[in-house]
Amino acid sequence: MERYRVILVEDDAIIAIDSRHRLEKLGHTVVAVVADGEAAVTAVRETSPDLVLMDIGLPGKMDGIETAAKIREIKD
């Protein structure tokens, strides 16, 4: 199985912890766990992940859909 470097964007701490644990158990590397869109964009710029798992309902200026669109502008 291929291993990926993953950013997890999730504002619910319990879901974020569980998701991180599951991803790492599968052998993937979670390079960042962030809770809002602005932090997700910054994390993508800093870590250049293979995959971003995005929650749709995020606090702050950008929801998950807007954040995903911004990330695609940075790194397709």
MARZA-343981 format. One record per residue (C-alpha): y, z negated, x; residue in three letters. Coordinates in pm, whole numbers, plus 50000, padded with zeros to 5 digits. Example, Ala and Ser with C-alpha at 12.3 -4.5 7.8 and 13.67 -1.06 7.14 Angstrom:
495504922051230ALA 498944928651367SER 
***
This chain:
500005000050000MET 503485008650123GLU 505784979050196ARG 509424980250088TYR 512664962750179ARG 514024950749845VAL 517284937149709ILE 516804916449396LEU 519824914749162VAL 519234886948909GLU 521624860448775ASP 518904837648633ASP 517764815548923ALA 514264808848786ILE 513574845948731ILE 514984853949077ALA 512754828149247ILE 509654839949060ASP 510394876649122SER 511004870649493ARG 507754851349523HIS 505794879149350ARG 507344906549563LEU 506664887749885GLU 503104880149776LYS 502634917949739LEU 503804922050098GLY 507354934250040HIS 510374920250222THR 513174907150001VAL 516254912950215VAL 518714897949965ALA 518824880249630VAL 522214882849460VAL 523544873649117ALA 526334898749045ASP 527264934949090GLY 529854930349361GLU 527394910849576ALA 524744937549515ALA 527014965249642VAL 527844944549952THR 524154937150013ALA 523254974049991VAL 525924982550247ARG 524744954850482GLU 520954958050455THR 520194994150354SER 517164985650135PRO 514415008950018ASP 514634995849662LEU 517044976349440VAL 515624957749141LEU 518524953448900MET 519114930548604ASP 521154948948341ILE 523144919348207GLY 525144905848501LEU 528214883648514PRO 531424896548668GLY 533294929548660LYS 530234952448666MET 527054950748460ASP 523754962948604GLY 524254998848489ILE 527705001448646GLU 526424984848962THR 523505009148988ALA 525925038548953ALA 528115024349229LYS 525105019249455ILE 524005055349398ARG 527455066449521GLU 526895046549841ILE 523215053549901LYS 521205077849696ASP 
***
